[in-house]
Amino acid sequence: MKEFGGNGGGLPGEPEIASSAVHIHLEKILASKEFVHSGSLRRFLSYTVEKAIDRDPGSLKESLLGTTLFGRGDAFDPRLDPIVRVQAGKLRTRLQRYYEGDGSTDTLVIEFPKGGYVPVFHLRTNGASAPPVEPGSSRRRTVLWVVGALIVLAAASALVIWQKWSASPVPPAFTRLTFATDSTSAFPSISREGKLVVFASDRDERGNLELFAQVIGGEGPVQLTHSRTKNRQTDISPDGTKVVFESDRDGGGLYVLSLLSRSETKIAGLGFNPRFSPDGARIAYEGQHGRLYTVGAMSGPSQVVDSSTSTATYPLWTPDGKHLLALVRTGEAEFDWLVFPLEVGQAFSTGAKDVFRRQQLGSPAYPPVPGDWLGNRVVFSAGERESASLWEMTLSGKTLRVAGAAQRLTSAPGAHTYPRVASLAAGRARVVFVNENIVAQISSFVPNPDRDNAVLDRLTQDSSLVPGASPQLSADGSKLAFCSTRLGNRDIWLKDLRSGTETAVAANPWPEEDPLISPNGSRVAYISRPNRSAAIQLWDATGGTTRKLCDECGKPMEWLPDGERLLIAADAPARLQVWNALTGESQILLPALKRPVTDAAVSPDGRWLAISAPGAPDGCPATFIVPLGGTSGQSCNDWIALPVSGSIRGLRWSQKGDLLYYFSSQDGARCIWAQRVSLPDHRPAGKPFPVQHFHRYQPIPRPDSGISIAGGRLAVWFQDSQSSIWMAEVH
């Protein structure tokens, strides 16, 4: 049995096993029944294997693992807290069960010697030790090459479960196309004949995205762009000679790159998710404010598509080139696919909304985005909680209406997104997609509108964080409430940012979520879900007691400044209430409000509300300011509309009450903007202006993140993506 890695000093000078083989073997283990439902052990295994491959065994000490991987903070003492040793014991047991079961025929073995946390990698043949070979011998290289190839093929085919073809006599073959461990690759597109893949990657420089081309089965990728900006969202023309993409350069725009001459042509201003028409003559894209456009493939005037009645995104041409299929958001977590005729006729629904609702597909972070056609089926990605899988749904060729339920195509650790399809001969097809692993963090920063990214101060170091509606800081910035699965379940934690001490507010067998900390940090409200019900619980720091406030009453939005009352919003029926945490009394606010509230914020003096409630037009503003209390809200006549554009997220007052912060994508990236408010009448003053840009690729705010404010700093959920491009070949 041969090995590399170990406790002594990392990899030897001539590695016996290729790192690519280890990566693919790791993916197979993570997809197995022993690990697929254990988030903490998957993170432990992935982190330690990557560090071993990167020749960084020094970072795998118990004291460092406790702080970086298990979020124990700077005060972590392994002599008092055995979390690392306990988890390592569980990991060794799971690995042993895996190699006795699903991995009994694997030729590569990952092992953790007792007393250490640096993995070693063994080769075996038919379950036995490999015969000894001399270093550098040709026989050794031949054996290892064959073994490595077998590992790659076996592990790749086990990465995902392609359920539709699981009964096929020819199962799908999966191939990982990108392997760089210190970068991420995303936004792939594949040529129609299935030979060329173009994708975006930050392997050239962290924070930027350049385009690369990879011939399937050929040598390493070739860099196509050198703009030192963010280039993404690619699509290859039907004849395979051009690539359209979105770029941040020169204020943002859509560009067409000739693969023959490498020349680049700007064809439109700020736009997103461009797609070539089936004949390659035009390009559809998403403009600002959710409008759809088409433009000539080699420039010319853009033509607006009649999508004014709906905010449409991710356009996809129908196979006949006469319509655009696009995603429409109908609520906070409600989605539909609409068809927009390009000549005559009105937009209509495909009926996908009912399917998404019935099968609970789509989330704010991973909506059901149409990816590509495979015959009369649309392959798409859709979220389920914090992850996403690939699905397909059949549409009638005549009516473009949904015909049947969505069928799952993939299921494995990570998020599978951005599918693109090349239909080959003899009923074969190649599907390229992104396998993405998100590392979440909560960080604070002092806003600086002149920087593309903020200087971040990380408040958490826990890879098991569960994103919530917004980060939760106490008013003085000394305490942070968050949700984590470090104990194997969604639990609520409170961290003292001065001492680093963490306290479990709620750690029950059932999930808890959406923590909301009071201004003085003495109370935490959160949602508890025993037996599939939803109750709002209140935790009091005095004595550490917990009591129920209400059952099935909605989601906590924000505490009032007195720390005794809090806003709670419900969706069915839509209502906004204020609850007294001491007496349990409640009062309905804004009776005229008929749409679900996505954001609600209370001014520092407790007298004004800022509300975001997008939805169907009813004559009332979607984002507005209104007095809190009295008779206001009987109608929307006294609602003060805010001049925001498009959908927003994370509405919050500044600590002085003269600004309203929020997330907006109006400049092409998800940045923080602000609206100045005059005092004391609380009316908008001037136009919205950017507060903090996030135009570089990593890290970026999560799509479902809100904003917390304390001590002149803003706190936000960020995500750092570690993704690679995979390909599935199906029959």
N, C-alpha and C positions, 0 to 999 in steps of 0.2 A: 504494500500500500504506500503510495506516494502522497506527499502533502506539501502545501505551501501556506504561509501565514503562521500564526501561533503567538505565544506570549513573548517570545524572545525579541523579535525586532522586525517584524513585517515580512515582506516578500523577499526571496533570494534574488540574486542578480539575474538569473535566467529562469523566469517563471515557468513551471511545468504545465500550468493550466491557464488558458486564455481567460482574461477577465470577462470577455463577452460570454463565454460558456458559463461562468459563475453567475452573471447577471440573469441569463435565461433560466438557469436552474433555480435561482432564487425566485423568479416569477412563478415557476411551477409550484414551488413549496407554498408561496403565499396564496395561490389559488386552490390549494388542497383543502379538504374538509377539516383538517386539524388546525388551519390558520385563518380560513376565509372569514370567520366570524369573531376573531380575536384581534381587535385593533391594536391593543397595547403590545402583544407579542409580535405582531407583524412589524410594528415600528421598531421594536427592539432588534429583531432579526435584520431588517433592512438597514438600519443605522449602523450596526456593528459590521455587517458584511461590507458596506460601502467604505467605511473607515479602514478596514483591513485591505481592501483593494487599493485604496488611496495611500497606502503605506503610512497610516497615521495611528498606530497602536497607542500612542501616548494619550489620545483623547478617549480611550476606552477604559480609563480607571474608574473605580467605583464612585469616587467623590465627584468626578466630572459627569458621569452618567446620571447620577442623582439630580444634578442641577440642570443639565442640558436636555436630557431625554425624559425625565420623570417630573420636571418642574418643581423640585423641592426648594428652590431658592438658594441664596447665598449662605443661609444658616444651616444647610444640610450637613448632618454629621452621620456618616455610615455606621459609626459605632452605636448610635442610638436608633437609627432608622434603617431597617433591613430591606427596604423596598427593592433595591437592585439585586440583592442576593435571592430574594423570594422570586422575583420575576425571571432571573436567570435559571433558577431551578425549574420553574414552569416551562421555560423555553427548552431546556434539555429534555424534559419529559415529552413535550410535544414533538420535538424532532425525532426522538426515539420511536414514538408511535408512528410518525410519518414513514420512517425508513423500514418499519416492520409491516406497513400496510401499503399505501399508494406508492411509496418510493422504494419498494423492495427490490426493484430491478434497475434502479438508477445507478449510473456509473460514477456519479459524483456525489460525495457526502460532505455536508457541512457539520462540524462538530465544535462544541465549546468545552474545552478541558475544565475540570472542576477547579475552582479557585481562581479562574480568570474569565475575562469577558472578550477576549480576542479570538475570533473563530479561526479554525484551521480547515483546510479543504483537502479531501482525500479522493483518490481515484481507485475504483474497484472494478473488477470484471466478474459478472455473474454472481455478485454478492460476495466474492472472495477477494483477498488482497491481490493486487496486480503483481506479476512477477518482477523481480528486481531488474533494473536496467541501468546501464552506465550513463552518467550525465553526458549529454551532448551526442550520444550515439544515434545513428540513423534509425536503428530499430525503435529506440525510445521516441523519437520524433514522429515516426510513422504511427506507432501505437497511440500516442497521445492525440495526433491529428484525427485519427478515426474515432477515438473515444469522444473527443471534443465535438466532432460533427454529429455523432449519435446523440450527445447531450443536447445540442442545439435543436435538432429535429424533434426529439421527444419532448423537451420542455416547451418549445414554441407551440407545439400542437396542444399543450395543456394550459396555455396562458388564459384563454377565454373559453366559455362554453357557447358554441354556436348552435343553439337549440334547434333551429329550423332544419338544419342539415345533419343533426346528430344520428338520425336513422339512415342516412344516405350510405350506400356501399362505398363511396369515396368521401371520407371525412375532410373537412376543410384543413388547409395547411396554413400555419401562422408563422410569419417571419418578422423579426424585429429589424427595422431599417436604420435606426440611429442608435448609437451606443455611448456618446460622450457623457461621462459621469459628472463633469463640472459645468454643464450647460443644459439648456432645455430646448426642445424642438417642438414646433406646433404649426398649425395652419397648413396642413398638406393639401396638395391637389395632385391628381394623377392624369396622365395623358389618356386620350380615348382608346389608344391601342394597348395601354397598360404597361408601357416600358419605362416611362420617365415619371419621377416624383419631384415636385418642387415644394419646398417648405421654408419656414422661417426659423431661425435659430439665433441664440445669443452666444454661440461658441466663439464668435469673433471678438466680442467685447461685452462684458456683463452690463446689462441695462439697455443695450441696443439690440435690435433685431435686423439681421440681414437675410437675404434670400439665398438659398442653396438649391442645387439640382443634383439628383441622385439617379443614375441609371440602375434599374433593378437588376441585380446580379452582376453589376460592374464594380469599379473601384470606388473609393471614397467620394463624398460629395464635392461639387465644384461651387465656389462662391460666385453669385451672380450680381449682387449689389454691394456697393462700398460707400454708402451714404452716411454712416455713423449716426443713423436715426432709427426710428422704429418702422420697419416694413413688415406687413403681415397680410392675412386674408387673401390668399392666392387663388387663382383659377387659370388653368391652361386652356388655350383656344382649341376648338375641335380639330384643327389641322396640326396641332402640336408645335407651332412655330412662335407663339406669343404667350406671355403671362401677364394677366392684369392683377394689380395688387394695390393695397392702400398704404400710404406713406405719410409720416409726420413732417417730412421736409417742406420748407417754404410755406408754412402755415397749414399744411395738410392737403391731400388730394389723392386722386386715383391716377395711376400710371400704367402704361402698357410697355412691357419689356420685350424686345425682339430677341429670341433665343439664337438667331442666326448672326445678327450684327451687334448684339448687346446694347443697342441704342434704346433710350427710354423716352417716352412721350407722355406728357401730362394731358389727360383727356377730360378731366373734370375737377372741380374744387372739392371741398370737404365731402367725403362720401365713404360708405362702409359696405363690406360684404359684396363685392362685385362678382357677377357671374356672366360668362359668355352665353349668348343665345345659341340654340342648336346649330344654326348655320354660320356662327362666328361673326356675323355682321354687326351686332349690337351688344351692348353690355348693360345689364340691369344692376342697379345699386340702391342702397338705402341712403337717403339724404338726411339733412337735419330735420328734427321734429317729427320723425317717423313718416316722412313722405318717400314714395318710391319714384325712381327716375330710370330712363334708359338713355344711352348715348352711343354714338357711333364708335366702333372698335378702334378707329384711328382718329378720334376727336370729332368735333362738330358740336352743335348746340344740344344741350340736354333737354329731354322731353319729360314732363311730369306725368306720372300715371295717376289716375283718379283714385287716390287712397286717402282723401281728406277726411273721410268719415271714420277712419281707424288709424291708429298708430301702428304701422306695419314695419316689420324688420325681417332680415334674412331672406331676400327674394330668391326664388328658384323658378327658372323657366319650365313651363310644361313641355313635354316632348314635341308638340306641334308648333311651339314657338309663338302661340297666340295669346298666352296668358302668363301671369306670374302668380305662383303660389308663395304665400308669405305668412310669417308668424304674427299673430295679434294677441296682445295681452288684454284680457277682459276683466282682470282683478289682480289682487296681490299675488295669488298663486293659481290663477285661472287663465287658460290659454286656448286659442283656437287657430286653425289654419283657414285663411280666406283666399279666394281666387279672384284676381284682378284682371279683367279683360283689357287688352291693349288697344282695341279698336272701338267697338260699341258694346254697350251693356254695363250693368252695375256689378260691383263686387258681391260675392256670395260666399257663404260658409260651406266648407267641405263636410261639416258634421264631426270634425275631429274633437271639438270641445267636449262632447259627451263621452268619447272614448278616453280622453285624458282625465276627465273627472272620475269616471267609473274605475279606471285602472290606477288612479292616483299617480299620474305621470306628469313630471314637470315641477320645478321649484324655482324660487327667485334666482338662485345661483346657476341652475342648469335647466332653463326652459326647454320645451320640446322643439328643437330647432331642425327644420327640414334640411337634410344634407344632400341627397342625390337620388336619382331614379335608378331602379333596378327592375327593368321591365315596366309593369304597371304598379310597382310598389315604390314607396318612398322610404329610403333608409334614413333614420334620424336618431339624434341623441336626446335623452331625456333624463332628468334627475329624479332620484329617490333618496330623500334626506340629504346627506352630504356627498353622495357619489352620483355617478351617471353611467348609464349603459346604452348600448346601441339597440334600436328597435326597427321594425319595419311595419308599414301599414299599406294595404291595398286601396287604390283609388280607381273608381270606374273610369274606363277610357272615354266613355261618352259624356258622362255627367260631371266627372271630377269630384264625385262624392265618395266619402269613406265607405268601404265595403268590408265590414268585419272588424274584429278587435285588432289591437296592435300585438305583434309577436316579438318576444324578446330574442335578440341575437347574441348578446354577450353578457357575461356576468363574471366579474373577477375583482380583486382589489384595485383601487384607483378609479378614476373617472374616464370613461371612453367617450370622446367627443369628436366633432368635425369629420364625419365620414364622407368620403368621396369614392365614387364607383367607376370602374372601367369594365364594360361588358366585352368579353372576349368571344372567340369562336367556340363551337361545340358546347354551348350552354354554360361556359365558365365565366367567372367574373372575379376581378380583384377589387378589394375594398381596403383603402388606406384610412387610418384613423389615428387619433392621439390617445395614448395611454398616459393619463396625467395623475400625479400624486401631489396633493396640495399640503404644504406645511403652513399652518395658521399661526399668527402671532398678534398680540395687541401691543401697539407702540404709540407713544405720544411724541409730539413735535411742536415747535414754534412755527406757525405758518409763515411762509415766505413766497409771495407770488412770483418772484423773479427766478425761482429754481424749478427745474422740471420734476424734481423729487425732493421730498423733505428729508432733513437729517433726523433719523429716527432714534428714539430711546426706547428700547424694548422693555415692556413691563412684564411680559410673560416669557417663559422658556419651556413651554409644555407642548409637546407635539400632539397631545391628545385633546387639545382645545376643541370645543364645539361652538361654532359661531352662533351668536344670538342676534337680536335686532340691533343692538349697538353695544359698544364697550360701556362699562358701568363704573365710573369713578365717583367717589364721594366729593363733596363740594370743595374740600381743601386738598384734594388729590392724594390723600394718604392711604386710601383703601380702594381695592379693585374687586368687584364681584364678577365671576365668570363661571362657565359651565365646562366640565371636563369629563372624559371617559377613562381617566387613569386607573380607576378601580373596576373597569369593565362595564360601566353603566353611566348614563348621563346624570351627573351629580353637580350640585351647586357648591362653589368654593368662595371663600373670602380671603384675600391676600392683603397683609399689611405691607405696603410698599416701602416703609421705612426700615422695618426689621427683617422683612422677607418671610415672616411667619405666615403659614396658610392654615385656614380652619375649614373643616367640612361643615357647611351650613346644612346641607341635606345630602345624605348618602343612603338611599333606600334601594330595595330590589327593583323598583319601578323607576321610570325616567322622570327627571326634572329638567326644566329649561326656562329661558327668558328671565334671568335674574334682574332685579331692579333695586338698586341701593338708594337709601334715603340720603338727603343732603349731608347730614352729620355722620353718616356711616353706621348708625345704630340699628337700622332695620334693613332687611332684605326681603322683598316680595318676589315670588317666583311661581311658575306653573308646575304642579305636580300631577302626574298621570297614572294613578293606580287603576287597574281594571279598565283601561281605555277611557276613563273619565278625565276631566280636567278641572282641577281646583286651584285657586290662588291661595298659597300659604304665606304666612308672615313669620320670619325669624327675627327674634329680638336678641341683641347682643347681651343684654342684661339677663344673665342666667342661662343664655343659650336656648331659650324656649321657642317652640314653634306652635302656631295655631292657624286654623283655617279661617280665611276671610269670606270666601264665597265659592260656590260650585257652578261650573259651566257658565261663568259670567264674562269671559273674554280674556284679553291679554293686557297685562299691565304696561302702560305707556310711559308715565313719568310721575314722580312724586311732586307734590306741591311744596313750596319753600318751607312750610311749617313742619314738614316731616311727618305729619299725621294723616294727611289725605293723599290719595293717588288717583290718577286717571286710568280708567280701564276701558278699552274699546272692544266691541263685539261685532261680528260680521253678519250673523243670521238670527234675528234681523239686525241691520246696521244700527248701532247706537254708541254713544259716548257717555260715560258715567264718571262721577267722582265718588269715591268710597272713603269713609272715615275708618282708618285702621284701628282706632280705639273703641268706637261704638258699633261699627259694622253697618252704619247707616249709609244709604246711597242716594244719589240724585242724578237724574238724566239731564244731560246738557244738550243744547242745540237740537230741539225736537224736529226742526226742519231738515236735519241731516238724514238723507236716505241712502248714502253710499258708505261702504266700509272705510274706516279711517286707517291709513297706512302710517301716518306720523302725527303725533300730537305733542306739543311742547308748551310749557307754562313759563311766562315771563318771570324774571327774578323778583318782581314785586308781587307776584301772585294774582295779578289783575287781568292779564290778557292771555289768550290762547293763540297759537299758530297751528293750523290744521292743514294736512294734505289728505284729500279724499278723492282721488281720480276715479272716473267711471263714465257712464253714459251721460250725455249732456242733459241737464235738467234746468238750465237757466241760472244755476248757482256756480260760483267760482270753485275750481278744484283745489286751489291752494290759497289760503286766506288767513286774516287776523280777525279775531272777534273778542269782545269783552267777556270776561269770565264772571258769571253770576248775573243776578237781576233777571230781567225778562228777555235778554238778548237771545237770539237763536230761534224764536218762534217762526221767523221767516229768514230768508237769506238776504234781505234788503240791507241789513246793517253789517254784513260780512265785507271786510276790506280785502279786495283781491290783491294778490301779490303778482308782480309782473315777471313771473318765472316762465321759462319755455321748456316744453317737453316734460318727461317724467323726472321727478326728483326723489331723493331719499335722504333720511337722516336729519330732518328739520330740527334745529336746536337754536335757542337764544344765546347770545353772548352773555357774559357775566354782568355787563353793564346794562343789558337790555336794549342796546341801540343797534344791534345787528342780528340778522337771522342767517345761520349757516345751513348749507345743504349740499348734497352731492348732485352733480349734473354732468351729462355727457355732451353738452352742447358744443364743445370745442373738439370733439372727437375722442377724448379720453375721459375717464371718470375722475373728475377733479372736484375740489371743494370751492363753492361760490358763496357769496354773501349778498344780502339785500339790506341796505341801510334803512333804519326805521327812525322817524322823527319822534321826539319826546316833547310833551307827554301824550300827544294824540295817537301815537303808534300807527302812523300812516307811512307807506313806502316813500322813501326819499331818493330820487335818482334811479339809475339802472343797476341791475345786478352786476357784480364784478368778481373776477377770480381771486381766491384767497390762497389756494395751494394747488399747483399743477402736479399731475402724476403721469407724465408723458413717457417716461422711461419704462422698460418692460418689467423689471423686477426690483423690489416687490411692489405690488399694486393693491389698492383697497379691494376687499371682497365686494361683489355686486350687491350683497344683502347687508352690508355694514352700515351702521349709523355713526353718530359722532357723540363723543362725551367731552365736556369742557371743564377744566379745573386749573387754577393758577396760571392763566394765560397760555395754556397748552391745550391742544386738541388731541384726543385719543381716538384711534380708528383700528378696526380689524384689518389686517393685511394678510395677503397670501403670497407665498413664494412657490412658484410652480416648478416641479421636477417632472418633465414630460419627455416622452420619446414617441417616434412614429412607428406604427406597426402596420402590417399588411396581412389580410386574410384572403386566401385564394379558395373559392368555393365552386362547386359544380351544380 
